Amino acid sequence: MRENVKNTLKFLILSAIGIFVFFIPITINGKKTIPLDHIITFLKINYPIFSKNIVFIILIAGSLYPFLNKTWKNNKTEIILSFLKLLGLIFAAMIYFNKGIKIVLEPTIGQFLFNKLVIPVGLIVPVGAIFLSFLIDYGLLDFVGVLMKPVMKTIFKTPGRSAIDAVASFVGSYSIGLLITDRVYRKGIYSTREAVIIATGFSTVSATFMIIVCKTLGIMNYWNLYFWTTLIITFAVTTITARLIPIKNFSNEKKFEESKEKVNLKIAFERGIEGAEKSGKFLENIKQNFIDGLKMASSILPSIMSIGLIGLVIAKYTSFFDIAGYVFFPFAKILGAGEPLLISKASALSISEMFLPVLIAVKGSIEAKFIIAILSVSEILFFSASIPCILATTIPLKIKDILIIWFERVVISLILAIPITKLFIILGFLK
């Protein structure tokens, strides 16, 4: 009896802490966001030099690790990514010491990547990993899994517990969502196909970053319309890509199948308690999650600096993305988009960095702004951050697969976003 009470309290209290840290916005110093974001903001504001230094050290470790561990020559992809990580270290060092190639030091290129992406990601992944244990080790996944099974299985072809990944990405960070996905996949709870669906379909940018998108485009007065439309379209795209090649070709076998019991709160609660009972040692769980977070951060950061910077330079100084955008022009034109060339270029740009389409749409019409704002989030996959995050996991996704899924997501996003936006304009919701 005493042991059952202990496990019940462990499930309720520790899971509540996880929910609070990742999902409950609170206001501190006039800023309303989740506690994890407040922690990262506190570190950046009060310990800027420490934050910059520790992130730079993590980046150094990540760029050298493939060569020290001799994994750099495992295959062609590893060779390319390993040398790109070294290049990322060189670029990061230029920014860190403020010396080097002029184009790298530009505020809108190297400094933007280092200060706006590398430092925040370098902090949020390992710090967030400390609190991940509260979400994934003490029964919450099991509890949510039972309740959400009918919805997730029917619509997305993923287990009920994958709802945690989706919410963690939208409320917190795609890197956190991927960390959860990878950890659960390695436990054998997700099949390869399920892990691929979750990684490429749920791991989008956070709601807080969506606010930055709105502010940049000057459409903050349409925030609620934008947020819920983007949320629905993003997950609608996922329901479609989950049924297309290449995703449907991945194996659906896994070690642990979800139980076939009826869905009700009592059973969900029982599964949560059972999960807490099997949780293991508290400090060991936190330690393991923190180590996983450091490994992922060290793998992501050099890639963001190299691939992201190359993408930004190409976008700013060449016509490559203008030409590549013609692939999407027929879709934008046939669907009647007001500025098809702008939307097409933005679609092509999204593969390098999700924020680039937003930057070129600042002077566009309200229709183009709204469509591109949705697209920049719903396409999910981009080389400056989310793709390196996925490649840093143990999920066996090849770059070719990722590019096909990205193309599918962009096209389907346009097919959904353009007519919906035009309908909003007709109804007077957008002016």
C-alpha positions as CSV (number, residue, x, y, z in Angstrom):
1,M,0.0,0.0,0.0
2,R,2.8,2.4,1.0
3,E,4.7,1.6,-2.2
4,N,1.6,2.3,-4.3
5,V,1.1,5.7,-2.6
6,K,4.8,6.5,-3.2
7,N,4.5,5.6,-6.9
8,T,1.3,7.6,-7.3
9,L,2.9,10.7,-5.7
10,K,6.0,10.2,-7.9
11,F,3.8,10.1,-11.0
12,L,1.7,13.1,-10.0
13,I,4.3,15.4,-8.6
14,L,7.2,14.8,-10.9
15,S,5.0,14.8,-14.0
16,A,3.4,18.0,-12.8
17,I,6.9,19.6,-12.6
18,G,7.6,18.5,-16.2
19,I,4.3,19.9,-17.4
20,F,4.9,23.2,-15.6
21,V,8.4,23.7,-16.9
22,F,7.6,22.9,-20.5
23,F,4.0,23.8,-21.0
24,I,2.7,26.4,-18.5
25,P,3.4,30.1,-19.5
26,I,4.1,32.4,-16.6
27,T,4.9,36.1,-16.5
28,I,8.2,37.3,-15.2
29,N,9.5,40.9,-15.7
30,G,6.7,41.5,-18.1
31,K,7.5,38.5,-20.3
32,K,5.0,35.7,-20.6
33,T,6.5,32.4,-21.6
34,I,7.2,28.8,-20.3
35,P,9.5,28.4,-17.3
36,L,12.2,26.8,-19.4
37,D,12.4,29.8,-21.6
38,H,12.6,32.1,-18.5
39,I,15.6,30.0,-17.3
40,I,17.4,30.3,-20.7
41,T,16.6,34.1,-20.7
42,F,17.9,34.4,-17.2
43,L,21.2,32.7,-18.2
44,K,21.6,34.8,-21.3
45,I,20.9,38.1,-19.6
46,N,22.7,37.6,-16.3
47,Y,25.6,35.4,-17.5
48,P,26.2,36.4,-21.1
49,I,29.9,35.7,-21.1
50,F,29.5,32.4,-19.4
51,S,26.6,31.4,-21.8
52,K,28.7,32.4,-24.8
53,N,31.8,30.6,-23.5
54,I,30.0,27.3,-22.6
55,V,28.2,27.2,-25.9
56,F,31.4,27.8,-27.8
57,I,33.1,24.9,-25.8
58,I,30.2,22.6,-26.6
59,L,30.5,23.6,-30.3
60,I,34.2,22.9,-30.3
61,A,33.6,19.4,-28.7
62,G,30.9,18.6,-31.3
63,S,33.1,19.6,-34.3
64,L,36.0,17.5,-33.1
65,Y,34.1,14.5,-31.8
66,P,33.6,12.7,-35.1
67,F,37.4,12.8,-35.7
68,L,38.4,11.8,-32.2
69,N,35.8,9.0,-32.2
70,K,36.7,8.0,-35.8
71,T,33.1,8.0,-36.9
72,W,33.7,10.7,-39.6
73,K,34.6,8.1,-42.2
74,N,31.6,5.7,-41.6
75,N,29.8,6.7,-44.8
76,K,29.6,9.6,-47.3
77,T,27.0,11.5,-45.3
78,E,29.2,11.3,-42.2
79,I,32.3,12.5,-44.1
80,I,30.4,15.5,-45.5
81,L,28.7,16.4,-42.2
82,S,32.0,15.9,-40.2
83,F,33.9,18.4,-42.4
84,L,31.0,20.8,-42.4
85,K,31.2,20.7,-38.6
86,L,34.9,21.7,-38.8
87,L,33.9,24.5,-41.1
88,G,31.2,25.5,-38.5
89,L,33.9,25.7,-35.9
90,I,36.0,28.0,-38.1
91,F,33.0,30.3,-38.7
92,A,32.1,30.2,-35.0
93,A,35.7,31.1,-34.0
94,M,35.6,34.1,-36.3
95,I,32.4,35.3,-34.6
96,Y,33.6,34.5,-31.1
97,F,36.9,36.4,-31.6
98,N,35.4,39.0,-34.0
99,K,38.2,38.4,-36.6
100,G,38.1,36.8,-40.0
101,I,36.2,37.0,-43.3
102,K,34.1,40.1,-43.6
103,I,31.0,38.2,-45.0
104,V,31.0,35.8,-42.0
105,L,31.1,38.7,-39.5
106,E,28.1,40.5,-41.1
107,P,25.3,41.1,-38.5
108,T,22.7,39.5,-40.7
109,I,24.8,36.4,-41.4
110,G,27.3,35.0,-38.9
111,Q,26.4,37.1,-36.0
112,F,22.7,36.4,-36.5
113,L,23.3,32.6,-36.6
114,F,25.6,32.6,-33.5
115,N,23.6,35.0,-31.3
116,K,20.0,34.2,-32.4
117,L,20.3,30.4,-33.0
118,V,23.6,28.8,-31.7
119,I,23.6,30.3,-28.2
120,P,19.8,29.8,-27.5
121,V,19.9,26.2,-28.9
122,G,23.2,25.5,-27.1
123,L,21.6,26.4,-23.8
124,I,18.1,25.1,-24.2
125,V,19.0,21.6,-25.3
126,P,21.2,20.5,-22.3
127,V,19.3,22.6,-19.8
128,G,15.9,21.4,-21.1
129,A,17.3,17.8,-21.1
130,I,17.7,18.1,-17.3
131,F,13.9,18.6,-17.0
132,L,13.1,16.0,-19.7
133,S,13.2,13.3,-17.1
134,F,10.1,14.7,-15.5
135,L,8.2,14.3,-18.8
136,I,9.4,10.9,-20.0
137,D,10.5,8.8,-17.0
138,Y,7.7,9.0,-14.5
139,G,4.6,7.8,-16.2
140,L,3.4,10.9,-18.1
141,L,4.1,9.4,-21.4
142,D,2.2,6.2,-20.5
143,F,-0.7,8.3,-19.1
144,V,-1.0,10.5,-22.2
145,G,-0.4,7.5,-24.5
146,V,-3.6,5.8,-23.3
147,L,-5.8,8.9,-23.6
148,M,-4.4,10.1,-27.0
149,K,-4.1,6.7,-28.7
150,P,-7.3,6.9,-30.7
151,V,-6.5,10.4,-32.0
152,M,-2.8,10.0,-32.8
153,K,-3.2,6.5,-34.2
154,T,-6.1,7.3,-36.5
155,I,-4.9,10.7,-37.7
156,F,-1.1,10.5,-37.6
157,K,-0.4,6.7,-37.5
158,T,1.7,7.3,-34.3
159,P,1.3,6.1,-30.7
160,G,-0.8,8.2,-28.3
161,R,2.3,9.2,-26.3
162,S,3.7,11.0,-29.4
163,A,1.3,13.9,-28.5
164,I,4.0,14.9,-25.9
165,D,6.5,15.3,-28.7
166,A,4.1,17.4,-30.7
167,V,3.2,19.7,-27.8
168,A,6.9,19.9,-26.6
169,S,7.9,21.2,-30.1
170,F,5.1,23.8,-30.4
171,V,5.3,25.1,-26.9
172,G,9.0,24.6,-26.3
173,S,11.5,23.7,-29.1
174,Y,11.9,21.3,-31.9
175,S,15.2,20.3,-30.4
176,I,13.5,19.3,-27.2
177,G,10.8,17.4,-29.2
178,L,13.5,15.5,-31.1
179,L,15.4,14.7,-27.9
180,I,12.2,13.1,-26.6
181,T,11.6,11.3,-29.8
182,D,15.1,9.9,-30.0
183,R,15.1,8.8,-26.4
184,V,11.7,7.0,-26.7
185,Y,12.8,5.5,-30.1
186,R,16.0,4.0,-28.6
187,K,13.8,2.4,-25.9
188,G,12.0,0.6,-28.6
189,I,8.6,2.3,-27.9
190,Y,8.4,3.9,-31.3
191,S,8.9,2.0,-34.6
192,T,11.2,3.5,-37.2
193,R,8.2,4.7,-39.2
194,E,6.6,6.3,-36.2
195,A,9.9,8.0,-35.2
196,V,10.3,9.4,-38.7
197,I,6.7,10.7,-38.8
198,I,7.2,12.4,-35.4
199,A,10.6,13.8,-36.3
200,T,9.6,15.2,-39.7
201,G,6.0,16.1,-38.8
202,F,5.9,17.4,-35.3
203,S,9.3,18.9,-34.6
204,T,8.5,22.4,-35.7
205,V,9.6,25.7,-34.3
206,S,8.1,26.9,-31.0
207,A,5.1,29.1,-30.5
208,T,7.5,31.8,-29.1
209,F,9.5,31.8,-32.4
210,M,6.2,32.1,-34.3
211,I,5.6,35.4,-32.4
212,I,8.9,36.6,-33.8
213,V,7.6,35.7,-37.3
214,C,4.5,37.7,-36.7
215,K,6.3,40.7,-35.3
216,T,8.8,40.7,-38.2
217,L,6.0,40.6,-40.8
218,G,3.9,43.2,-38.9
219,I,0.9,40.8,-38.6
220,M,0.9,40.5,-34.8
221,N,-2.7,41.8,-34.7
222,Y,-3.7,38.5,-36.5
223,W,-1.8,36.4,-34.0
224,N,-4.6,34.1,-32.9
225,L,-5.8,33.5,-36.5
226,Y,-2.2,32.9,-37.6
227,F,-1.3,30.5,-34.7
228,W,-4.3,28.2,-35.0
229,T,-4.3,28.2,-38.8
230,T,-0.6,27.3,-38.7
231,L,-1.1,24.6,-36.1
232,I,-3.9,23.0,-38.1
233,I,-2.1,23.2,-41.4
234,T,1.2,21.9,-40.0
235,F,-0.5,18.8,-38.6
236,A,-2.7,18.4,-41.6
237,V,0.4,18.2,-43.8
238,T,1.8,15.6,-41.4
239,T,-1.3,13.4,-41.8
240,I,-0.8,13.4,-45.5
241,T,3.0,12.9,-45.6
242,A,2.7,10.0,-43.1
243,R,0.9,8.1,-45.9
244,L,3.3,8.9,-48.7
245,I,6.7,7.6,-49.9
246,P,9.3,7.7,-48.4
247,I,7.7,7.6,-44.9
248,K,5.4,4.7,-45.5
249,N,8.3,2.5,-46.6
250,F,10.0,2.6,-43.2
251,S,9.7,-0.4,-40.9
252,N,6.7,-0.3,-38.5
253,E,8.1,-3.0,-36.2
254,K,9.0,-2.2,-32.6
255,K,9.8,-3.8,-29.3
256,F,6.8,-2.6,-27.3
257,E,3.3,-2.4,-28.7
258,E,0.6,-0.2,-27.2
259,S,-2.0,-2.1,-25.2
260,K,-5.3,-2.7,-26.9
261,E,-7.3,-1.9,-23.8
262,K,-10.2,0.6,-23.8
263,V,-9.4,4.3,-23.4
264,N,-10.5,5.8,-20.1
265,L,-9.0,8.0,-17.4
266,K,-8.8,5.1,-14.8
267,I,-6.7,2.9,-17.1
268,A,-4.5,5.9,-18.1
269,F,-3.9,6.7,-14.5
270,E,-2.9,3.1,-13.8
271,R,-0.5,3.1,-16.6
272,G,1.0,6.4,-15.4
273,I,1.6,4.8,-11.9
274,E,3.2,1.7,-13.5
275,G,5.5,4.0,-15.5
276,A,6.6,5.8,-12.3
277,E,7.2,2.4,-10.6
278,K,9.6,1.4,-13.4
279,S,11.3,4.8,-13.6
280,G,14.6,3.9,-11.9
281,K,16.8,6.2,-9.9
282,F,16.0,9.9,-10.0
283,L,19.5,11.3,-10.3
284,E,20.5,8.6,-12.8
285,N,17.7,9.6,-15.0
286,I,18.6,13.3,-14.9
287,K,22.2,12.5,-15.5
288,Q,21.4,10.4,-18.6
289,N,19.1,13.0,-20.0
290,F,21.7,15.7,-19.5
291,I,24.4,13.7,-21.2
292,D,22.0,13.0,-24.1
293,G,21.3,16.7,-24.3
294,L,25.0,17.7,-24.4
295,K,25.6,15.1,-27.1
296,M,22.8,16.4,-29.2
297,A,23.7,20.1,-28.7
298,S,27.4,19.4,-29.6
299,S,26.2,17.7,-32.8
300,I,23.7,20.4,-33.8
301,L,25.7,23.6,-33.1
302,P,28.6,23.2,-35.6
303,S,26.1,22.2,-38.3
304,I,24.0,25.3,-37.7
305,M,27.1,27.5,-38.1
306,S,28.3,25.9,-41.3
307,I,25.1,24.9,-43.2
308,G,23.1,27.8,-41.9
309,L,25.8,30.4,-42.8
310,I,26.3,28.9,-46.3
311,G,22.5,29.1,-46.9
312,L,22.3,32.7,-45.8
313,V,25.3,33.7,-48.0
314,I,23.8,32.0,-51.1
315,A,20.4,33.6,-50.4
316,K,21.8,37.1,-50.0
317,Y,24.5,37.1,-52.8
318,T,23.3,34.8,-55.5
319,S,20.1,34.1,-57.5
320,F,20.2,30.4,-56.7
321,F,17.0,30.4,-54.7
322,D,15.2,32.6,-57.2
323,I,15.9,30.0,-59.8
324,A,15.1,27.1,-57.5
325,G,11.8,28.8,-56.6
326,Y,10.5,28.1,-60.1
327,V,9.9,24.5,-59.0
328,F,7.1,25.8,-56.8
329,F,5.9,28.6,-59.1
330,P,3.2,26.4,-60.9
331,F,1.6,25.6,-57.6
332,A,1.5,29.2,-56.4
333,K,0.3,30.4,-59.8
334,I,-2.4,27.7,-60.3
335,L,-3.7,28.3,-56.8
336,G,-4.1,32.0,-57.5
337,A,-1.6,33.4,-55.1
338,G,-1.2,37.2,-55.4
339,E,2.6,37.2,-55.5
340,P,3.6,33.8,-56.9
341,L,7.2,34.7,-57.6
342,L,7.8,35.9,-54.0
343,I,6.0,32.9,-52.5
344,S,8.0,30.5,-54.8
345,K,11.3,32.0,-53.8
346,A,10.3,31.8,-50.1
347,S,9.4,28.2,-50.6
348,A,12.8,27.3,-51.9
349,L,14.6,29.4,-49.3
350,S,12.8,27.5,-46.5
351,I,15.2,24.5,-46.9
352,S,18.2,26.6,-45.7
353,E,16.7,28.5,-42.8
354,M,13.0,28.9,-41.8
355,F,13.4,32.6,-41.0
356,L,14.8,33.5,-44.4
357,P,11.4,33.3,-46.2
358,V,10.0,35.7,-43.5
359,L,12.8,38.2,-44.2
360,I,12.1,38.5,-47.9
361,A,8.4,38.8,-47.3
362,V,8.5,41.9,-45.1
363,K,7.4,44.2,-48.0
364,G,4.9,41.8,-49.5
365,S,1.1,42.0,-49.4
366,I,-0.9,40.8,-46.4
367,E,-1.7,37.7,-48.5
368,A,1.9,36.8,-49.2
369,K,3.0,37.6,-45.7
370,F,0.3,35.3,-44.2
371,I,1.0,32.4,-46.6
372,I,4.8,32.6,-46.1
373,A,4.4,32.9,-42.3
374,I,2.5,29.7,-42.3
375,L,4.9,28.0,-44.8
376,S,8.0,28.9,-42.8
377,V,6.6,26.8,-39.9
378,S,4.7,24.0,-41.6
379,E,7.6,22.9,-43.8
380,I,9.5,22.1,-40.6
381,L,12.7,20.9,-42.3
382,F,15.7,23.3,-42.8
383,F,19.4,22.9,-42.9
384,S,20.4,25.6,-40.4
385,A,18.9,23.7,-37.4
386,S,16.1,21.1,-37.6
387,I,17.8,18.8,-40.2
388,P,21.1,18.7,-38.3
389,C,19.0,18.0,-35.2
390,I,17.3,15.0,-36.9
391,L,20.7,13.7,-38.3
392,A,22.1,13.9,-34.7
393,T,19.5,11.3,-33.5
394,T,19.6,7.6,-34.0
395,I,16.6,7.7,-36.4
396,P,17.8,6.2,-39.7
397,L,16.8,9.1,-42.0
398,K,19.0,9.9,-45.0
399,I,19.3,13.4,-46.4
400,K,17.6,12.2,-49.6
401,D,14.6,11.1,-47.6
402,I,14.5,14.4,-45.7
403,L,14.6,16.4,-49.0
404,I,11.7,14.4,-50.4
405,I,9.7,14.9,-47.3
406,W,10.5,18.7,-47.3
407,F,9.4,19.0,-50.9
408,E,6.1,17.2,-50.1
409,R,5.5,19.4,-47.0
410,V,6.1,22.6,-49.0
411,V,3.8,21.7,-51.8
412,I,1.0,20.5,-49.5
413,S,1.5,23.6,-47.3
414,L,1.0,25.8,-50.4
415,I,-2.1,23.8,-51.5
416,L,-3.7,24.3,-48.1
417,A,-2.4,27.8,-47.1
418,I,-3.1,29.7,-50.3
419,P,-6.9,29.0,-50.6
420,I,-7.4,29.3,-46.8
421,T,-5.6,32.7,-46.8
422,K,-7.7,33.9,-49.8
423,L,-10.8,32.8,-47.9
424,F,-9.7,34.8,-44.9
425,I,-9.3,37.9,-47.1
426,I,-12.8,37.4,-48.7
427,L,-14.4,37.0,-45.2
428,G,-12.6,40.1,-44.0
429,F,-10.4,38.3,-41.4
430,L,-7.3,39.6,-43.1
431,K,-7.1,43.2,-44.4
